[in-house]
Amino acid sequence: MNKEKLLSELQFKAVRSSGAGGQNVNKVSSKVVLSFDLKISTAFSEEEKELLLSKLENKLTKEQVLILSCDEDRSQLRNKDIVIKRFLLIIEGALK
């Protein structure tokens, strides 16, 4: 697994968080949504893709896209870091 190549294939989108948040709740897009398209990824070999497909089948969409989100922090940058770490843990766990 080429970690740098893998991270370059991730797509991020910032959206408004739901729930309580005071005055900034409808103004600040702090929630981060990560999308990873396994089908078009070049960071994995075909064997690794097959393993990921079988281990992550309940987390993938029909189009073989893994979608994770994080709105734990009020900082968009912190949420991005958290969701990347979560993504890497899921991928590394599935490859074992």
C-alpha positions, 0 to 999 in steps of 0.5 A: 500500500502506497500511503502517499498515493492513497491520500492523494486519491481522497476527496473531501467536502465540507458541510454544515454540522447538525445539532447545537452550535450556538450562533455559528451553527448555520454559518460554519461548515465544520463537518468533513466528508471523506470519499474514496473510490476503491474502483478507480484507485491505483494505490492498491494491487488487484489482490488488495482491492479484492481483499478490501472489497470483501472485508469492507462490503458493508461499508461501501456504496454500490459504486464501491465508494467508501464514505466517512464523515467527522463533525466531532470538533468545531475546527474543519482542519481537526475534523479532516485529520480525524477522518483521515486517521479513521480512514487509514485505520479501516484500510489497514485493518481490512488489509490484515 
